[in-house]
Amino acid sequence: MVAIVPLQFGIPGGMELAVILLIAILLFGANKIPQLARSTGQAMGEFKRGREEIEKEIGDLTGGSDSDSKKADSKKDSKKDSKK
């Protein structure tokens, strides 16, 4: 039997973010935080570009783009909704 457990921890609020920021300043120093944020943003951008490139290659190999099929599906759904 599977029990459903409610989410107890959500998105951190103001006080939690302040504590996290204070700990980050103590660990890395105030001068390093902008550099860490910048490098994290660059890494996320590289990851996104790599993911998009792989998705494009998969779309080329399968003969169609996933985004094109999603657009077509959404158009079909909107036509069905408008008929109701």
mmCIF file of the N, C-alpha and C atoms, coordinates in Angstrom:
data_MODEL
# 
_entry.id   MODEL 
# 
loop_
_atom_site.group_PDB 
_atom_site.id 
_atom_site.type_symbol 
_atom_site.label_atom_id 
_atom_site.label_alt_id 
_atom_site.label_comp_id 
_atom_site.label_asym_id 
_atom_site.label_entity_id 
_atom_site.label_seq_id 
_atom_site.pdbx_PDB_ins_code 
_atom_site.Cartn_x 
_atom_site.Cartn_y 
_atom_site.Cartn_z 
_atom_site.occupancy 
_atom_site.B_iso_or_equiv 
_atom_site.pdbx_formal_charge 
_atom_site.auth_seq_id 
_atom_site.auth_comp_id 
_atom_site.auth_asym_id 
_atom_site.auth_atom_id 
_atom_site.pdbx_PDB_model_num 
ATOM 1   N N  . MET A 1 1  ? 0.849   -1.173 0.000   1.00 0.00 ? 1  MET A N  1 
ATOM 2   C CA . MET A 1 1  ? 0.000   0.000  0.000   1.00 0.00 ? 1  MET A CA 1 
ATOM 3   C C  . MET A 1 1  ? 0.894   1.235  0.000   1.00 0.00 ? 1  MET A C  1 
ATOM 4   N N  . VAL A 1 2  ? 0.539   2.204  -0.802  1.00 0.00 ? 2  VAL A N  1 
ATOM 5   C CA . VAL A 1 2  ? 1.330   3.423  -0.927  1.00 0.00 ? 2  VAL A CA 1 
ATOM 6   C C  . VAL A 1 2  ? 0.629   4.542  -0.172  1.00 0.00 ? 2  VAL A C  1 
ATOM 7   N N  . ALA A 1 3  ? 1.361   5.190  0.699   1.00 0.00 ? 3  ALA A N  1 
ATOM 8   C CA . ALA A 1 3  ? 0.801   6.316  1.451   1.00 0.00 ? 3  ALA A CA 1 
ATOM 9   C C  . ALA A 1 3  ? 1.244   7.611  0.794   1.00 0.00 ? 3  ALA A C  1 
ATOM 10  N N  . ILE A 1 4  ? 0.328   8.537  0.674   1.00 0.00 ? 4  ILE A N  1 
ATOM 11  C CA . ILE A 1 4  ? 0.641   9.840  0.097   1.00 0.00 ? 4  ILE A CA 1 
ATOM 12  C C  . ILE A 1 4  ? 1.096   10.757 1.226   1.00 0.00 ? 4  ILE A C  1 
ATOM 13  N N  . VAL A 1 5  ? 2.306   11.271 1.091   1.00 0.00 ? 5  VAL A N  1 
ATOM 14  C CA . VAL A 1 5  ? 2.873   12.148 2.106   1.00 0.00 ? 5  VAL A CA 1 
ATOM 15  C C  . VAL A 1 5  ? 2.807   13.579 1.592   1.00 0.00 ? 5  VAL A C  1 
ATOM 16  N N  . PRO A 1 6  ? 2.178   14.476 2.332   1.00 0.00 ? 6  PRO A N  1 
ATOM 17  C CA . PRO A 1 6  ? 2.106   15.868 1.867   1.00 0.00 ? 6  PRO A CA 1 
ATOM 18  C C  . PRO A 1 6  ? 3.480   16.531 1.891   1.00 0.00 ? 6  PRO A C  1 
ATOM 19  N N  . LEU A 1 7  ? 3.646   17.490 1.013   1.00 0.00 ? 7  LEU A N  1 
ATOM 20  C CA . LEU A 1 7  ? 4.900   18.233 0.942   1.00 0.00 ? 7  LEU A CA 1 
ATOM 21  C C  . LEU A 1 7  ? 5.034   19.099 2.184   1.00 0.00 ? 7  LEU A C  1 
ATOM 22  N N  . GLN A 1 8  ? 6.057   18.852 2.969   1.00 0.00 ? 8  GLN A N  1 
ATOM 23  C CA . GLN A 1 8  ? 6.227   19.591 4.212   1.00 0.00 ? 8  GLN A CA 1 
ATOM 24  C C  . GLN A 1 8  ? 7.130   20.802 4.033   1.00 0.00 ? 8  GLN A C  1 
ATOM 25  N N  . PHE A 1 9  ? 8.017   20.724 3.079   1.00 0.00 ? 9  PHE A N  1 
ATOM 26  C CA . PHE A 1 9  ? 8.972   21.799 2.878   1.00 0.00 ? 9  PHE A CA 1 
ATOM 27  C C  . PHE A 1 9  ? 8.723   22.418 1.520   1.00 0.00 ? 9  PHE A C  1 
ATOM 28  N N  . GLY A 1 10 ? 8.425   23.698 1.506   1.00 0.00 ? 10 GLY A N  1 
ATOM 29  C CA . GLY A 1 10 ? 8.164   24.382 0.249   1.00 0.00 ? 10 GLY A CA 1 
ATOM 30  C C  . GLY A 1 10 ? 9.327   25.267 -0.135  1.00 0.00 ? 10 GLY A C  1 
ATOM 31  N N  . ILE A 1 11 ? 9.023   26.291 -0.857  1.00 0.00 ? 11 ILE A N  1 
ATOM 32  C CA . ILE A 1 11 ? 10.021  27.265 -1.272  1.00 0.00 ? 11 ILE A CA 1 
ATOM 33  C C  . ILE A 1 11 ? 10.408  28.093 -0.054  1.00 0.00 ? 11 ILE A C  1 
ATOM 34  N N  . PRO A 1 12 ? 11.705  28.297 0.168   1.00 0.00 ? 12 PRO A N  1 
ATOM 35  C CA . PRO A 1 12 ? 12.115  29.060 1.350   1.00 0.00 ? 12 PRO A CA 1 
ATOM 36  C C  . PRO A 1 12 ? 11.596  30.494 1.318   1.00 0.00 ? 12 PRO A C  1 
ATOM 37  N N  . GLY A 1 13 ? 11.189  30.975 2.474   1.00 0.00 ? 13 GLY A N  1 
ATOM 38  C CA . GLY A 1 13 ? 10.676  32.333 2.603   1.00 0.00 ? 13 GLY A CA 1 
ATOM 39  C C  . GLY A 1 13 ? 11.790  33.328 2.866   1.00 0.00 ? 13 GLY A C  1 
ATOM 40  N N  . GLY A 1 14 ? 11.423  34.513 3.302   1.00 0.00 ? 14 GLY A N  1 
ATOM 41  C CA . GLY A 1 14 ? 12.375  35.601 3.500   1.00 0.00 ? 14 GLY A CA 1 
ATOM 42  C C  . GLY A 1 14 ? 13.446  35.301 4.527   1.00 0.00 ? 14 GLY A C  1 
ATOM 43  N N  . MET A 1 15 ? 13.047  34.810 5.689   1.00 0.00 ? 15 MET A N  1 
ATOM 44  C CA . MET A 1 15 ? 14.013  34.539 6.749   1.00 0.00 ? 15 MET A CA 1 
ATOM 45  C C  . MET A 1 15 ? 14.943  33.390 6.360   1.00 0.00 ? 15 MET A C  1 
ATOM 46  N N  . GLU A 1 16 ? 14.401  32.368 5.728   1.00 0.00 ? 16 GLU A N  1 
ATOM 47  C CA . GLU A 1 16 ? 15.236  31.244 5.308   1.00 0.00 ? 16 GLU A CA 1 
ATOM 48  C C  . GLU A 1 16 ? 16.256  31.683 4.262   1.00 0.00 ? 16 GLU A C  1 
ATOM 49  N N  . LEU A 1 17 ? 15.826  32.531 3.324   1.00 0.00 ? 17 LEU A N  1 
ATOM 50  C CA . LEU A 1 17 ? 16.760  33.033 2.311   1.00 0.00 ? 17 LEU A CA 1 
ATOM 51  C C  . LEU A 1 17 ? 17.854  33.887 2.942   1.00 0.00 ? 17 LEU A C  1 
ATOM 52  N N  . ALA A 1 18 ? 17.501  34.660 3.961   1.00 0.00 ? 18 ALA A N  1 
ATOM 53  C CA . ALA A 1 18 ? 18.498  35.480 4.651   1.00 0.00 ? 18 ALA A CA 1 
ATOM 54  C C  . ALA A 1 18 ? 19.538  34.596 5.330   1.00 0.00 ? 18 ALA A C  1 
ATOM 55  N N  . VAL A 1 19 ? 19.098  33.518 5.950   1.00 0.00 ? 19 VAL A N  1 
ATOM 56  C CA . VAL A 1 19 ? 20.029  32.598 6.612   1.00 0.00 ? 19 VAL A CA 1 
ATOM 57  C C  . VAL A 1 19 ? 20.924  31.922 5.578   1.00 0.00 ? 19 VAL A C  1 
ATOM 58  N N  . ILE A 1 20 ? 20.348  31.500 4.459   1.00 0.00 ? 20 ILE A N  1 
ATOM 59  C CA . ILE A 1 20 ? 21.139  30.866 3.399   1.00 0.00 ? 20 ILE A CA 1 
ATOM 60  C C  . ILE A 1 20 ? 22.174  31.842 2.855   1.00 0.00 ? 20 ILE A C  1 
ATOM 61  N N  . LEU A 1 21 ? 21.780  33.092 2.640   1.00 0.00 ? 21 LEU A N  1 
ATOM 62  C CA . LEU A 1 21 ? 22.703  34.113 2.148   1.00 0.00 ? 21 LEU A CA 1 
ATOM 63  C C  . LEU A 1 21 ? 23.825  34.367 3.153   1.00 0.00 ? 21 LEU A C  1 
ATOM 64  N N  . LEU A 1 22 ? 23.489  34.421 4.427   1.00 0.00 ? 22 LEU A N  1 
ATOM 65  C CA . LEU A 1 22 ? 24.497  34.634 5.468   1.00 0.00 ? 22 LEU A CA 1 
ATOM 66  C C  . LEU A 1 22 ? 25.503  33.486 5.491   1.00 0.00 ? 22 LEU A C  1 
ATOM 67  N N  . ILE A 1 23 ? 25.016  32.268 5.384   1.00 0.00 ? 23 ILE A N  1 
ATOM 68  C CA . ILE A 1 23 ? 25.914  31.105 5.368   1.00 0.00 ? 23 ILE A CA 1 
ATOM 69  C C  . ILE A 1 23 ? 26.808  31.141 4.131   1.00 0.00 ? 23 ILE A C  1 
ATOM 70  N N  . ALA A 1 24 ? 26.246  31.527 2.980   1.00 0.00 ? 24 ALA A N  1 
ATOM 71  C CA . ALA A 1 24 ? 27.045  31.618 1.754   1.00 0.00 ? 24 ALA A CA 1 
ATOM 72  C C  . ALA A 1 24 ? 28.138  32.667 1.900   1.00 0.00 ? 24 ALA A C  1 
ATOM 73  N N  . ILE A 1 25 ? 27.804  33.799 2.513   1.00 0.00 ? 25 ILE A N  1 
ATOM 74  C CA . ILE A 1 25 ? 28.812  34.852 2.721   1.00 0.00 ? 25 ILE A CA 1 
ATOM 75  C C  . ILE A 1 25 ? 29.906  34.361 3.648   1.00 0.00 ? 25 ILE A C  1 
ATOM 76  N N  . LEU A 1 26 ? 29.536  33.641 4.696   1.00 0.00 ? 26 LEU A N  1 
ATOM 77  C CA . LEU A 1 26 ? 30.537  33.125 5.626   1.00 0.00 ? 26 LEU A CA 1 
ATOM 78  C C  . LEU A 1 26 ? 31.428  32.072 4.973   1.00 0.00 ? 26 LEU A C  1 
ATOM 79  N N  . LEU A 1 27 ? 30.852  31.240 4.119   1.00 0.00 ? 27 LEU A N  1 
ATOM 80  C CA . LEU A 1 27 ? 31.637  30.182 3.485   1.00 0.00 ? 27 LEU A CA 1 
ATOM 81  C C  . LEU A 1 27 ? 32.553  30.699 2.380   1.00 0.00 ? 27 LEU A C  1 
ATOM 82  N N  . PHE A 1 28 ? 32.018  31.568 1.525   1.00 0.00 ? 28 PHE A N  1 
ATOM 83  C CA . PHE A 1 28 ? 32.755  31.971 0.332   1.00 0.00 ? 28 PHE A CA 1 
ATOM 84  C C  . PHE A 1 28 ? 33.331  33.374 0.399   1.00 0.00 ? 28 PHE A C  1 
ATOM 85  N N  . GLY A 1 29 ? 32.814  34.214 1.256   1.00 0.00 ? 29 GLY A N  1 
ATOM 86  C CA . GLY A 1 29 ? 33.248  35.602 1.298   1.00 0.00 ? 29 GLY A CA 1 
ATOM 87  C C  . GLY A 1 29 ? 32.406  36.449 0.362   1.00 0.00 ? 29 GLY A C  1 
ATOM 88  N N  . ALA A 1 30 ? 32.236  37.704 0.714   1.00 0.00 ? 30 ALA A N  1 
ATOM 89  C CA . ALA A 1 30 ? 31.356  38.595 -0.049  1.00 0.00 ? 30 ALA A CA 1 
ATOM 90  C C  . ALA A 1 30 ? 31.877  38.842 -1.465  1.00 0.00 ? 30 ALA A C  1 
ATOM 91  N N  . ASN A 1 31 ? 33.184  38.797 -1.661  1.00 0.00 ? 31 ASN A N  1 
ATOM 92  C CA . ASN A 1 31 ? 33.753  39.074 -2.984  1.00 0.00 ? 31 ASN A CA 1 
ATOM 93  C C  . ASN A 1 31 ? 33.571  37.911 -3.959  1.00 0.00 ? 31 ASN A C  1 
ATOM 94  N N  . LYS A 1 32 ? 33.449  36.690 -3.456  1.00 0.00 ? 32 LYS A N  1 
ATOM 95  C CA . LYS A 1 32 ? 33.344  35.515 -4.318  1.00 0.00 ? 32 LYS A CA 1 
ATOM 96  C C  . LYS A 1 32 ? 31.920  35.244 -4.793  1.00 0.00 ? 32 LYS A C  1 
ATOM 97  N N  . ILE A 1 33 ? 30.905  35.732 -4.087  1.00 0.00 ? 33 ILE A N  1 
ATOM 98  C CA . ILE A 1 33 ? 29.519  35.395 -4.419  1.00 0.00 ? 33 ILE A CA 1 
ATOM 99  C C  . ILE A 1 33 ? 29.129  35.855 -5.822  1.00 0.00 ? 33 ILE A C  1 
ATOM 100 N N  . PRO A 1 34 ? 29.431  37.093 -6.255  1.00 0.00 ? 34 PRO A N  1 
ATOM 101 C CA . PRO A 1 34 ? 29.084  37.463 -7.640  1.00 0.00 ? 34 PRO A CA 1 
ATOM 102 C C  . PRO A 1 34 ? 29.773  36.582 -8.679  1.00 0.00 ? 34 PRO A C  1 
ATOM 103 N N  . GLN A 1 35 ? 31.015  36.212 -8.411  1.00 0.00 ? 35 GLN A N  1 
ATOM 104 C CA . GLN A 1 35 ? 31.746  35.337 -9.332  1.00 0.00 ? 35 GLN A CA 1 
ATOM 105 C C  . GLN A 1 35 ? 31.097  33.953 -9.386  1.00 0.00 ? 35 GLN A C  1 
ATOM 106 N N  . LEU A 1 36 ? 30.679  33.429 -8.236  1.00 0.00 ? 36 LEU A N  1 
ATOM 107 C CA . LEU A 1 36 ? 30.005  32.133 -8.208  1.00 0.00 ? 36 LEU A CA 1 
ATOM 108 C C  . LEU A 1 36 ? 28.668  32.186 -8.942  1.00 0.00 ? 36 LEU A C  1 
ATOM 109 N N  . ALA A 1 37 ? 27.917  33.270 -8.753  1.00 0.00 ? 37 ALA A N  1 
ATOM 110 C CA . ALA A 1 37 ? 26.628  33.423 -9.431  1.00 0.00 ? 37 ALA A CA 1 
ATOM 111 C C  . ALA A 1 37 ? 26.825  33.516 -10.942 1.00 0.00 ? 37 ALA A C  1 
ATOM 112 N N  . ARG A 1 38 ? 27.842  34.244 -11.369 1.00 0.00 ? 38 ARG A N  1 
ATOM 113 C CA . ARG A 1 38 ? 28.127  34.397 -12.795 1.00 0.00 ? 38 ARG A CA 1 
ATOM 114 C C  . ARG A 1 38 ? 28.501  33.053 -13.423 1.00 0.00 ? 38 ARG A C  1 
ATOM 115 N N  . SER A 1 39 ? 29.376  32.313 -12.760 1.00 0.00 ? 39 SER A N  1 
ATOM 116 C CA . SER A 1 39 ? 29.796  31.022 -13.313 1.00 0.00 ? 39 SER A CA 1 
ATOM 117 C C  . SER A 1 39 ? 28.648  30.014 -13.302 1.00 0.00 ? 39 SER A C  1 
ATOM 118 N N  . THR A 1 40 ? 27.777  30.096 -12.306 1.00 0.00 ? 40 THR A N  1 
ATOM 119 C CA . THR A 1 40 ? 26.605  29.225 -12.280 1.00 0.00 ? 40 THR A CA 1 
ATOM 120 C C  . THR A 1 40 ? 25.674  29.548 -13.441 1.00 0.00 ? 40 THR A C  1 
ATOM 121 N N  . GLY A 1 41 ? 25.461  30.826 -13.715 1.00 0.00 ? 41 GLY A N  1 
ATOM 122 C CA . GLY A 1 41 ? 24.624  31.238 -14.840 1.00 0.00 ? 41 GLY A CA 1 
ATOM 123 C C  . GLY A 1 41 ? 25.200  30.796 -16.170 1.00 0.00 ? 41 GLY A C  1 
ATOM 124 N N  . GLN A 1 42 ? 26.513  30.911 -16.323 1.00 0.00 ? 42 GLN A N  1 
ATOM 125 C CA . GLN A 1 42 ? 27.155  30.466 -17.558 1.00 0.00 ? 42 GLN A CA 1 
ATOM 126 C C  . GLN A 1 42 ? 27.017  28.958 -17.731 1.00 0.00 ? 42 GLN A C  1 
ATOM 127 N N  . ALA A 1 43 ? 27.172  28.210 -16.638 1.00 0.00 ? 43 ALA A N  1 
ATOM 128 C CA . ALA A 1 43 ? 27.037  26.755 -16.710 1.00 0.00 ? 43 ALA A CA 1 
ATOM 129 C C  . ALA A 1 43 ? 25.613  26.361 -17.084 1.00 0.00 ? 43 ALA A C  1 
ATOM 130 N N  . MET A 1 44 ? 24.634  27.059 -16.532 1.00 0.00 ? 44 MET A N  1 
ATOM 131 C CA . MET A 1 44 ? 23.239  26.767 -16.865 1.00 0.00 ? 44 MET A CA 1 
ATOM 132 C C  . MET A 1 44 ? 22.958  27.073 -18.333 1.00 0.00 ? 44 MET A C  1 
ATOM 133 N N  . GLY A 1 45 ? 23.538  28.161 -18.850 1.00 0.00 ? 45 GLY A N  1 
ATOM 134 C CA . GLY A 1 45 ? 23.370  28.505 -20.262 1.00 0.00 ? 45 GLY A CA 1 
ATOM 135 C C  . GLY A 1 45 ? 23.980  27.458 -21.171 1.00 0.00 ? 45 GLY A C  1 
ATOM 136 N N  . GLU A 1 46 ? 25.169  26.980 -20.830 1.00 0.00 ? 46 GLU A N  1 
ATOM 137 C CA . GLU A 1 46 ? 25.817  25.928 -21.614 1.00 0.00 ? 46 GLU A CA 1 
ATOM 138 C C  . GLU A 1 46 ? 24.990  24.651 -21.597 1.00 0.00 ? 46 GLU A C  1 
ATOM 139 N N  . PHE A 1 47 ? 24.463  24.313 -20.434 1.00 0.00 ? 47 PHE A N  1 
ATOM 140 C CA . PHE A 1 47 ? 23.631  23.118 -20.321 1.00 0.00 ? 47 PHE A CA 1 
ATOM 141 C C  . PHE A 1 47 ? 22.391  23.244 -21.199 1.00 0.00 ? 47 PHE A C  1 
ATOM 142 N N  . LYS A 1 48 ? 21.764  24.412 -21.183 1.00 0.00 ? 48 LYS A N  1 
ATOM 143 C CA . LYS A 1 48 ? 20.561  24.638 -21.983 1.00 0.00 ? 48 LYS A CA 1 
ATOM 144 C C  . LYS A 1 48 ? 20.876  24.532 -23.474 1.00 0.00 ? 48 LYS A C  1 
ATOM 145 N N  . ARG A 1 49 ? 21.988  25.139 -23.901 1.00 0.00 ? 49 ARG A N  1 
ATOM 146 C CA . ARG A 1 49 ? 22.364  25.067 -25.311 1.00 0.00 ? 49 ARG A CA 1 
ATOM 147 C C  . ARG A 1 49 ? 22.657  23.624 -25.725 1.00 0.00 ? 49 ARG A C  1 
ATOM 148 N N  . GLY A 1 50 ? 23.328  22.880 -24.871 1.00 0.00 ? 50 GLY A N  1 
ATOM 149 C CA . GLY A 1 50 ? 23.616  21.481 -25.167 1.00 0.00 ? 50 GLY A CA 1 
ATOM 150 C C  . GLY A 1 50 ? 22.351  20.650 -25.264 1.00 0.00 ? 50 GLY A C  1 
ATOM 151 N N  . ARG A 1 51 ? 21.416  20.891 -24.352 1.00 0.00 ? 51 ARG A N  1 
ATOM 152 C CA . ARG A 1 51 ? 20.148  20.169 -24.378 1.00 0.00 ? 51 ARG A CA 1 
ATOM 153 C C  . ARG A 1 51 ? 19.372  20.474 -25.654 1.00 0.00 ? 51 ARG A C  1 
ATOM 154 N N  . GLU A 1 52 ? 19.331  21.754 -26.042 1.00 0.00 ? 52 GLU A N  1 
ATOM 155 C CA . GLU A 1 52 ? 18.619  22.141 -27.260 1.00 0.00 ? 52 GLU A CA 1 
ATOM 156 C C  . GLU A 1 52 ? 19.268  21.523 -28.497 1.00 0.00 ? 52 GLU A C  1 
ATOM 157 N N  . GLU A 1 53 ? 20.596  21.454 -28.501 1.00 0.00 ? 53 GLU A N  1 
ATOM 158 C CA . GLU A 1 53 ? 21.302  20.858 -29.633 1.00 0.00 ? 53 GLU A CA 1 
ATOM 159 C C  . GLU A 1 53 ? 20.981  19.369 -29.747 1.00 0.00 ? 53 GLU A C  1 
ATOM 160 N N  . ILE A 1 54 ? 20.952  18.685 -28.622 1.00 0.00 ? 54 ILE A N  1 
ATOM 161 C CA . ILE A 1 54 ? 20.623  17.258 -28.632 1.00 0.00 ? 54 ILE A CA 1 
ATOM 162 C C  . ILE A 1 54 ? 19.184  17.048 -29.077 1.00 0.00 ? 54 ILE A C  1 
ATOM 163 N N  . GLU A 1 55 ? 18.268  17.882 -28.590 1.00 0.00 ? 55 GLU A N  1 
ATOM 164 C CA . GLU A 1 55 ? 16.867  17.767 -29.004 1.00 0.00 ? 55 GLU A CA 1 
ATOM 165 C C  . GLU A 1 55 ? 16.719  18.000 -30.507 1.00 0.00 ? 55 GLU A C  1 
ATOM 166 N N  . LYS A 1 56 ? 17.484  18.939 -31.043 1.00 0.00 ? 56 LYS A N  1 
ATOM 167 C CA . LYS A 1 56 ? 17.435  19.220 -32.482 1.00 0.00 ? 56 LYS A CA 1 
ATOM 168 C C  . LYS A 1 56 ? 17.950  18.023 -33.273 1.00 0.00 ? 56 LYS A C  1 
ATOM 169 N N  . GLU A 1 57 ? 19.051  17.426 -32.812 1.00 0.00 ? 57 GLU A N  1 
ATOM 170 C CA . GLU A 1 57 ? 19.600  16.258 -33.497 1.00 0.00 ? 57 GLU A CA 1 
ATOM 171 C C  . GLU A 1 57 ? 18.629  15.092 -33.455 1.00 0.00 ? 57 GLU A C  1 
ATOM 172 N N  . ILE A 1 58 ? 17.979  14.888 -32.331 1.00 0.00 ? 58 ILE A N  1 
ATOM 173 C CA . ILE A 1 58 ? 16.991  13.816 -32.222 1.00 0.00 ? 58 ILE A CA 1 
ATOM 174 C C  . ILE A 1 58 ? 15.826  14.088 -33.160 1.00 0.00 ? 58 ILE A C  1 
ATOM 175 N N  . GLY A 1 59 ? 15.397  15.346 -33.221 1.00 0.00 ? 59 GLY A N  1 
ATOM 176 C CA . GLY A 1 59 ? 14.316  15.706 -34.136 1.00 0.00 ? 59 GLY A CA 1 
ATOM 177 C C  . GLY A 1 59 ? 14.701  15.474 -35.581 1.00 0.00 ? 59 GLY A C  1 
ATOM 178 N N  . ASP A 1 60 ? 15.944  15.785 -35.932 1.00 0.00 ? 60 ASP A N  1 
ATOM 179 C CA . ASP A 1 60 ? 16.410  15.551 -37.301 1.00 0.00 ? 60 ASP A CA 1 
ATOM 180 C C  . ASP A 1 60 ? 16.460  14.057 -37.623 1.00 0.00 ? 60 ASP A C  1 
ATOM 181 N N  . LEU A 1 61 ? 16.875  13.251 -36.644 1.00 0.00 ? 61 LEU A N  1 
ATOM 182 C CA . LEU A 1 61 ? 16.968  11.809 -36.866 1.00 0.00 ? 61 LEU A CA 1 
ATOM 183 C C  . LEU A 1 61 ? 15.597  11.155 -36.982 1.00 0.00 ? 61 LEU A C  1 
ATOM 184 N N  . THR A 1 62 ? 14.631  11.660 -36.241 1.00 0.00 ? 62 THR A N  1 
ATOM 185 C CA . THR A 1 62 ? 13.295  11.054 -36.275 1.00 0.00 ? 62 THR A CA 1 
ATOM 186 C C  . THR A 1 62 ? 12.456  11.587 -37.421 1.00 0.00 ? 62 THR A C  1 
ATOM 187 N N  . GLY A 1 63 ? 12.963  12.571 -38.136 1.00 0.00 ? 63 GLY A N  1 
ATOM 188 C CA . GLY A 1 63 ? 12.248  13.081 -39.298 1.00 0.00 ? 63 GLY A CA 1 
ATOM 189 C C  . GLY A 1 63 ? 11.324  14.235 -38.997 1.00 0.00 ? 63 GLY A C  1 
ATOM 190 N N  . GLY A 1 64 ? 11.258  14.666 -37.792 1.00 0.00 ? 64 GLY A N  1 
ATOM 191 C CA . GLY A 1 64 ? 10.405  15.793 -37.444 1.00 0.00 ? 64 GLY A CA 1 
ATOM 192 C C  . GLY A 1 64 ? 10.853  16.388 -36.133 1.00 0.00 ? 64 GLY A C  1 
ATOM 193 N N  . SER A 1 65 ? 10.474  17.592 -35.920 1.00 0.00 ? 65 SER A N  1 
ATOM 194 C CA . SER A 1 65 ? 10.853  18.278 -34.694 1.00 0.00 ? 65 SER A CA 1 
ATOM 195 C C  . SER A 1 65 ? 9.781   18.052 -33.644 1.00 0.00 ? 65 SER A C  1 
ATOM 196 N N  . ASP A 1 66 ? 10.197  17.818 -32.408 1.00 0.00 ? 66 ASP A N  1 
ATOM 197 C CA . ASP A 1 66 ? 9.244   17.650 -31.316 1.00 0.00 ? 66 ASP A CA 1 
ATOM 198 C C  . ASP A 1 66 ? 8.438   18.916 -31.098 1.00 0.00 ? 66 ASP A C  1 
ATOM 199 N N  . SER A 1 67 ? 9.077   20.065 -31.263 1.00 0.00 ? 67 SER A N  1 
ATOM 200 C CA . SER A 1 67 ? 8.359   21.320 -31.041 1.00 0.00 ? 67 SER A CA 1 
ATOM 201 C C  . SER A 1 67 ? 7.272   21.512 -32.091 1.00 0.00 ? 67 SER A C  1 
ATOM 202 N N  . ASP A 1 68 ? 7.522   21.060 -33.340 1.00 0.00 ? 68 ASP A N  1 
ATOM 203 C CA . ASP A 1 68 ? 6.501   21.155 -34.380 1.00 0.00 ? 68 ASP A CA 1 
ATOM 204 C C  . ASP A 1 68 ? 5.302   20.278 -34.044 1.00 0.00 ? 68 ASP A C  1 
ATOM 205 N N  . SER A 1 69 ? 5.563   19.067 -33.543 1.00 0.00 ? 69 SER A N  1 
ATOM 206 C CA . SER A 1 69 ? 4.451   18.179 -33.205 1.00 0.00 ? 69 SER A CA 1 
ATOM 207 C C  . SER A 1 69 ? 3.689   18.698 -31.999 1.00 0.00 ? 69 SER A C  1 
ATOM 208 N N  . LYS A 1 70 ? 4.384   19.329 -31.049 1.00 0.00 ? 70 LYS A N  1 
ATOM 209 C CA . LYS A 1 70 ? 3.701   19.909 -29.892 1.00 0.00 ? 70 LYS A CA 1 
ATOM 210 C C  . LYS A 1 70 ? 2.812   21.064 -30.327 1.00 0.00 ? 70 LYS A C  1 
ATOM 211 N N  . LYS A 1 71 ? 3.298   21.885 -31.265 1.00 0.00 ? 71 LYS A N  1 
ATOM 212 C CA . LYS A 1 71 ? 2.494   22.997 -31.769 1.00 0.00 ? 71 LYS A CA 1 
ATOM 213 C C  . LYS A 1 71 ? 1.252   22.474 -32.476 1.00 0.00 ? 71 LYS A C  1 
ATOM 214 N N  . ALA A 1 72 ? 1.419   21.417 -33.259 1.00 0.00 ? 72 ALA A N  1 
ATOM 215 C CA . ALA A 1 72 ? 0.283   20.842 -33.975 1.00 0.00 ? 72 ALA A CA 1 
ATOM 216 C C  . ALA A 1 72 ? -0.729  20.271 -32.990 1.00 0.00 ? 72 ALA A C  1 
ATOM 217 N N  . ASP A 1 73 ? -0.248  19.598 -31.944 1.00 0.00 ? 73 ASP A N  1 
ATOM 218 C CA . ASP A 1 73 ? -1.149  19.046 -30.936 1.00 0.00 ? 73 ASP A CA 1 
ATOM 219 C C  . ASP A 1 73 ? -1.910  20.142 -30.212 1.00 0.00 ? 73 ASP A C  1 
ATOM 220 N N  . SER A 1 74 ? -1.233  21.239 -29.892 1.00 0.00 ? 74 SER A N  1 
ATOM 221 C CA . SER A 1 74 ? -1.906  22.324 -29.185 1.00 0.00 ? 74 SER A CA 1 
ATOM 222 C C  . SER A 1 74 ? -2.947  22.989 -30.076 1.00 0.00 ? 74 SER A C  1 
ATOM 223 N N  . LYS A 1 75 ? -2.687  23.060 -31.382 1.00 0.00 ? 75 LYS A N  1 
ATOM 224 C CA . LYS A 1 75 ? -3.680  23.620 -32.305 1.00 0.00 ? 75 LYS A CA 1 
ATOM 225 C C  . LYS A 1 75 ? -4.904  22.717 -32.375 1.00 0.00 ? 75 LYS A C  1 
ATOM 226 N N  . LYS A 1 76 ? -4.687  21.397 -32.390 1.00 0.00 ? 76 LYS A N  1 
ATOM 227 C CA . LYS A 1 76 ? -5.807  20.460 -32.416 1.00 0.00 ? 76 LYS A CA 1 
ATOM 228 C C  . LYS A 1 76 ? -6.647  20.596 -31.148 1.00 0.00 ? 76 LYS A C  1 
ATOM 229 N N  . ASP A 1 77 ? -5.967  20.710 -29.997 1.00 0.00 ? 77 ASP A N  1 
ATOM 230 C CA . ASP A 1 77 ? -6.678  20.847 -28.732 1.00 0.00 ? 77 ASP A CA 1 
ATOM 231 C C  . ASP A 1 77 ? -7.482  22.133 -28.683 1.00 0.00 ? 77 ASP A C  1 
ATOM 232 N N  . SER A 1 78 ? -6.925  23.220 -29.193 1.00 0.00 ? 78 SER A N  1 
ATOM 233 C CA . SER A 1 78 ? -7.639  24.495 -29.160 1.00 0.00 ? 78 SER A CA 1 
ATOM 234 C C  . SER A 1 78 ? -8.856  24.460 -30.078 1.00 0.00 ? 78 SER A C  1 
ATOM 235 N N  . LYS A 1 79 ? -8.758  23.727 -31.201 1.00 0.00 ? 79 LYS A N  1 
ATOM 236 C CA . LYS A 1 79 ? -9.912  23.596 -32.094 1.00 0.00 ? 79 LYS A CA 1 
ATOM 237 C C  . LYS A 1 79 ? -11.014 22.783 -31.423 1.00 0.00 ? 79 LYS A C  1 
ATOM 238 N N  . LYS A 1 80 ? -10.633 21.734 -30.688 1.00 0.00 ? 80 LYS A N  1 
ATOM 239 C CA . LYS A 1 80 ? -11.620 20.919 -29.980 1.00 0.00 ? 80 LYS A CA 1 
ATOM 240 C C  . LYS A 1 80 ? -12.320 21.738 -28.902 1.00 0.00 ? 80 LYS A C  1 
ATOM 241 N N  . ASP A 1 81 ? -11.552 22.558 -28.174 1.00 0.00 ? 81 ASP A N  1 
ATOM 242 C CA . ASP A 1 81 ? -12.119 23.380 -27.110 1.00 0.00 ? 81 ASP A CA 1 
ATOM 243 C C  . ASP A 1 81 ? -13.066 24.429 -27.661 1.00 0.00 ? 81 ASP A C  1 
ATOM 244 N N  . SER A 1 82 ? -12.762 24.977 -28.821 1.00 0.00 ? 82 SER A N  1 
ATOM 245 C CA . SER A 1 82 ? -13.604 26.029 -29.392 1.00 0.00 ? 82 SER A CA 1 
ATOM 246 C C  . SER A 1 82 ? -14.920 25.466 -29.914 1.00 0.00 ? 82 SER A C  1 
ATOM 247 N N  . LYS A 1 83 ? -14.948 24.176 -30.274 1.00 0.00 ? 83 LYS A N  1 
ATOM 248 C CA . LYS A 1 83 ? -16.179 23.554 -30.766 1.00 0.00 ? 83 LYS A CA 1 
ATOM 249 C C  . LYS A 1 83 ? -17.158 23.264 -29.634 1.00 0.00 ? 83 LYS A C  1 
ATOM 250 N N  . LYS A 1 84 ? -16.675 23.142 -28.428 1.00 0.00 ? 84 LYS A N  1 
ATOM 251 C CA . LYS A 1 84 ? -17.533 22.800 -27.281 1.00 0.00 ? 84 LYS A CA 1 
ATOM 252 C C  . LYS A 1 84 ? -18.376 23.946 -26.849 1.00 0.00 ? 84 LYS A C  1 
# 
